[in-house]
Amino acid sequence: MLSVRNISKVYEDNIILQDISFDLNSGEILGLVGKNGSGKSTMISIIAQTIKPDKGEILYNNANVLGDKKFLREYIGYVPQSDSLISELTVYEQLKLWKYITGRDVLKDKGLCQMLGLDEMFKKKIYKLSGGMKKRVSFALALAETPPILLMDEAFSALDELYKLKLIEWFKMNKKRGGCALWCSHDKNELDILCDRIITVI
């Protein structure tokens, strides 16, 4: 489904990624591990198109999708390590803005809103939310209308155990529907529970 081919990235003469290649298949959660600074987050950011690689390709069904914003909007759901929410908006306004930007409507998915407990937060400003609440909003944006490829960068950090368990069940069901995810985490137990296989970035 998604193929990463020979991705390299250099920052100020520091080699962050060098010729990284792997495949992410339908119905699979692939774990991405490595020591701090090994480039795990950079790799996810390249697929999410927030960082440009110096070399390599990202292929979806054998077509290079680097630079393809339509692919990003329609096929990718991304929970970054640090949230990218707009602090002055209410939760409801943030969700409406997401629909305007991407066309993906969180609010029409009542089950997702209920699972993440969003109803009780709609009128709250983003800057007044706890870290766990912000993460739940980020998950809502990423999972809206169930994009086929999900990118998770330390996605469970700050989440309460209750919501971790709910989301673990959601991801297991999504796998059965053919969805896939690239999962970066320092939590070995989390990786063992979720991932079908794990690759190491060196």
KOLSEVO-252763 format. One record per atom (N, C-alpha, C): residue in one letter; z, y, x negated. Coordinates in steps of 0.001 Angstrom, whole numbers, plus 500000, padded with zeros to 6 digits. Layout:
BEGIN
AZYX
...
***
This chain:
BEGIN
M500000498804499177
M500000500000500000
M500000501256499135
L501107501497498391
L501196502640497483
L501204502127496052
S500340502669495229
S500247502242493831
S500442503435492921
V501378503319492001
V501613504322490963
V500942503811489695
R500060504632489121
R499275504179487982
R499375505146486808
N500044504666485736
N500061505361484441
N500549506807484544
I501625506998485292
I502178508345485456
I502971508742484209
S502675509927483696
S503397510491482552
S503777511928482858
K504941512339482335
K505404513711482496
K506200514129481275
V505853515306480744
V506540515854479578
V507088517228479932
Y508362517463479587
Y508977518782479739
Y509352519310478360
E508734520421477962
E509099521071476697
E509208520060475549
D508163519284475400
D508051518272474336
D508974517070474516
N509716517005475636
N510524515819475936
N509756514914476888
I509533513681476476
I508825512728477320
I509786512207478380
I509519512563479640
I510370512128480750
I509859510809481323
L508560510713481541
L507917509492482025
L506707509205481156
Q506511507946480821
Q505360507584479991
Q504693506329480533
D503502506527481096
D502672505418481572
D503424504483482518
I504040505067483539
I504776504278484535
I503808503795485611
S503848502489485890
S502997501896486922
S503804500895487747
F503607500917489051
F504195499910489934
F503536500017491304
D503752498994492130
D503245498974493501
D504419498929494477
L504251499614495590
L505209499572496693
L504470499000497893
N504921497842498359
N504193497110499387
N504759497353500781
S503941497101501786
S504399497198503176
S505558496237503406
G506567496677504156
G507707495832504464
G508630495591503292
E508663496524502334
E509448496333501118
E510284497580500826
I511507497349500337
I512301498425499750
I512418498128498261
L511908499045497464
L511863498881496011
L512897499797495376
G513822499213494621
G514849499985493939
G514346500523492602
L514761501742492305
L514382502397491057
L515669502729490306
V515855502116489135
V517084502323488368
V516739502773486952
G517755503267486279
G517594503733484898
G518741504644484550
K518961504862483265
K520061505725482835
K519773507176483232
N520812508017483160
N520647509433483460
N519580510044482553
G518667510801483167
G517610511428482382
G516410510542482127
S516387509353482752
S515273508425482503
S514024508787483301
G514160509692484275
G512985510147485015
G512849509587486418
K513913508968486935
K513846508384488282
K513541509454489336
S514323510519489317
S514118511590490295
S512774512276490090
T512365512403488837
T511053512998488548
T509945512148489139
M510081510823489039
M509064509929489589
M508969510083491103
I510103510127491768
I510097510296493221
I509524511662493591
S509886512679492831
S509377514030493111
S507872514123492924
I507333513366491983
I505879513353491786
I505183512739492999
I505726511630493507
I505135511017494699
I505259511963495900
A506391512684495978
A506609513645497065
A505849514948496848
Q505187515066495688
Q504321516193495362
Q505068517520495213
T506338517435494807
T507061518647494433
T506959518906492935
I506498517910492175
I506240518031490739
I504876517422490455
K504115518048489583
K502814517505489188
K502951516688487908
P502338515502487868
P502362514722486625
P501375515301485612
D501574514975484357
D500609515364483319
D499447514380483243
K499707513163483712
K498674512122483673
K498983511089484731
G497958510421485247
G498150509299486140
G497674509568487553
E497802508541488382
E497341508596489768
E498394508012490698
I498409508523491925
I499143507909493029
I498094507484494046
L497987506182494283
L496958505649495170
L497590505151496463
Y496941505477497590
Y497321504920498875
Y496092504259499464
N496170502943499642
N494998502173500070
N493789502467499180
N494062502518497874
N493056502669496814
N492437504066496715
A492971505037497454
A492481506423497344
A493542507265496660
N493122508086495701
N494055508953494990
N494534510062495925
V495870510150496136
V496412511108497103
V497191512239496436
L497154512321495119
L497800513450494456
L497124514749494890
G497942515694495336
G497402516963495794
G496951516973497241
D497095515845497932
D496660515740499322
D497833516073500246
K497899517300500731
K499017517751501560
K499035517046502918
K497870516687503428
K497823515968504699
K498494514605504556
F498240513930503452
F498896512650503184
F500405512834503157
L500860513890502504
L502286514148502402
L502911514352503777
R502272515148504617
R502806515443505949
R502835514206506841
E501791513383506751
E501628512298507714
E502237510965507265
Y502363510770505961
Y502721509438505481
Y504044509364504716
I504624510510504347
I505806510504503491
I507014511069504215
G508147510367504103
G509452510895504476
G510313510916503222
Y510968512047502954
Y511618512256501651
Y513019512823501848
V514013512130501309
V515370512661501234
V515665512939499758
P515636514215499354
P515871514544497945
P517350514482497594
Q517628514487496305
Q519009514437495841
Q519789515671496314
S519163516839496242
S519752518080496761
S518955518511497982
D519665518929499033
D518943519245500260
D518078520494500078
S517018520565500861
S516109521708500830
S516101522412502189
L517251522400502847
L517375523017504159
L517511524534504022
I517229525246505100
I517321526711505101
I518677527101505679
S519530527651504842
S520953527804505160
S521224528686506371
E520382529680506633
E520648530624507722
E520185530113509092
L519444529024509113
L519000528461510390
L520094527607511012
T520056527467512336
T520877526443512974
T520181525094512774
V520920524037513034
V520322522698512930
V519129522586513868
Y519286523077515091
Y518190523015516064
Y516963523772515547
E517177524955514995
E516068525756514464
E515393525052513280
Q516191524395512441
Q515628523659511312
Q514720522524511793
L515146521829512825
L514351520731513365
L513054521248513998
K513143522369514699
K511949522973515301
K510970523449514224
L511496524032513166
L510644524487512064
L509918523304511421
W510613522180511303
W510000520987510709
W508798520522511528
K508944520582512852
K507815520219513704
K506644521175513466
Y506938522465513334
Y505890523464513095
Y505176523211511763
I505936522831510724
I505363522640509392
I504589521332509297
T505162520260509832
T504612518920509615
T503963518298510851
G504293518819512034
G503835518190513266
G504722517050513715
R505756516726512945
R506641515604513280
R507866516115514031
D508091515581515227
D509079516103516170
D510335515243516155
V511379515757515505
V512650515046515478
V513260514981516869
L513164516076517603
L513896516215518864
L513444515231519942
K512205514781519861
K511744513844520888
K512255512423520647
D512792512176519446
D513348510853519140
D514846510873519429
K515197510629520685
K516590510705521110
K517454509677520375
G516878508513520097
G517640507480519402
G518021507898517995
L517090508537517280
L517366509008515920
L518428510103515942
C518282511053516876
C519264512144516988
C520656511599517289
Q520708510619518164
Q522000510028518515
Q522584509258517351
M521760508477516658
M522247507697515519
M522868508585514456
L522269509750514222
L522727510656513171
L523729511688513676
G524073511628514963
G525060512545515512
G524617514001515484
L523324514242515694
L522809515604515591
L523155516468516798
D523276515855517971
D523514516622519196
D524708517565519063
E525752517081518411
E526980517881518277
E526841518993517238
M525728519009516507
M525553519997515438
M524456521015515721
F523737520883516823
F522544521692517057
F522777523188516886
K523924523711517330
K524153525145517316
K524784525640516010
K525104524729515114
K525761525114513859
K524744525587512832
K525115526626512076
K524291527081510964
K524360526053509834
I523256525898509144
I523195524926508046
I524280525206507011
Y524510526481506688
Y525463526797505619
Y526901526453506003
K527161526225507284
K528502525859507728
K528726524349507763
L527706523584507472
L527818522130507523
L528437521574506245
S529120520456506375
S529602519722505199
S528420519059504493
G528666518559503287
G527603517866502550
G527056516676503310
G527948515919503961
G527501514760504732
G526671515141505942
M527047516232506599
M526276516704507752
M524883517151507323
K524799517875506218
K523491518305505706
K522614517096505387
K523237516064504823
K522472514862504494
K521926514205505752
R522699514223506837
R522224513653508096
R521028514424508644
V521051515738508497
V519892516544508902
V518686516197508032
S518901516041506728
S517799515672505831
S517199514325506216
F518050513376506586
F517555512078507045
F516730512227508320
A517194513076509238
A516453513278510487
A515047513786510202
L514922514733509292
L513604515262508943
L512738514181508306
A513323513386507422
A512555512358506714
A512091511236507625
L512946510849508570
L512656509678509403
L511918510013510693
A511742511297510983
A511086511709512223
A509719511047512361
E509509510397513480
E508265509698513809
E507922508601512805
T508911508168512028
T508840506975511167
T507603506943510276
P507519507828509289
P506392507755508350
P506416506429507600
P505245505925507190
P505194504588506592
P505830504475505209
I505937505597504476
I506493505554503122
I507702506483503047
L508854505938502670
L510084506711502590
L510564506778501144
L510901507974500707
L511364508216499341
L512814508664499399
M513708507879498803
M515142508125498903
M515740508341497511
D516187509569497231
D516751509907495916
D518250510164496060
E519065509163495729
E520514509231495928
E520806509677497365
A520095509082498303
A520096509557499688
A521436509363500391
F522236508386499977
F523494508116500658
F524658508943500114
S524447509744499086
S525535510541498534
S526064511496499596
A527375511601499684
A528098512482500621
A528155511945502045
L527457510851502342
L527473510312503708
L528751509522503987
D529262509644505218
D530364508788505656
D529881507338505747
E530828506409505601
E530486504989505661
E529825504620506985
L530274505228508082
L529710504929509394
L528203505182509398
Y527775506316508851
Y526355506644508866
Y525571505838507828
K526217505471506741
K525563504567505790
K525221503247506475
L526190502700507198
L525967501414507867
L524876501524508924
K524890502614509688
K523844502810510695
K522467502892510042
L522381503612508934
L521085503790508265
L520628502518507571
I521557501741507039
I521182500450506452
I520510499582507511
E521076499541508710
E520470498761509794
E519108499332510179
W518993500670510184
W517706501297510507
W516645500887509488
F516981500911508209
F516008500568507172
F515635499089507232
K516579498235507579
K516254496807507725
K515261496595508867
M515468497302509974
M514537497203511096
M513174497796510731
N513191498878509979
N511933499514509571
N511107498590508689
K511772497831507839
K511063496838507009
K510337495820507883
K510998495369508942
K510384494376509827
K509148494940510525
R509124496277510706
R507956496931511300
R506850497199510280
G507107496857509014
G506105497067507976
G506294498323507168
G507368499086507452
G507644500290506676
G508133499938505276
C508042500899504372
C508493500649503003
C509261501859502482
A510035501639501423
A510835502719500849
A510972502516499344
L510991503636498636
L511345503661497212
L512744504246497135
W513688503502496559
W515106503840496666
W515725504030495286
C516205505226495027
C516871505539493764
C518364505720494028
S519211504978493322
S520654505087493512
S521389504590492272
H522587505173492039
H523465504668490985
H524400503585491516
D524389503370492831
D525302502432493467
D524659501040493499
K525143500155492632
K524555498816492533
K524702498043493837
N525835498195494509
N526039497498495773
N525019497947496815
E524764499232496848
E523759499793497771
E522386499194497492
L522024499113496225
L520731498553495842
L520643497072496199
D521734496339495944
D521741494903496243
D521573494642497732
I522186495478498567
I522112495304500017
I520713495606500534
L520097496673500003
L518871497200500591
L517586496680499972
C517586496476498654
C516311496330497941
C515821494889497858
D514507494735498004
D513874493423497825
D513647493126496355
R513405494159495584
R513294494017494134
R513605495363493495
I513897495320492196
I514331496519491473
I513530496623490179
I513067497833489862
I512420498072488578
I513208499117487806
T513135499042486495
T513880499939485630
T512941500942484974
V513322502209485068
V512588503277484378
V513285503528483061
I512533503410481963
I513132503558480617
I512647504854479986
***
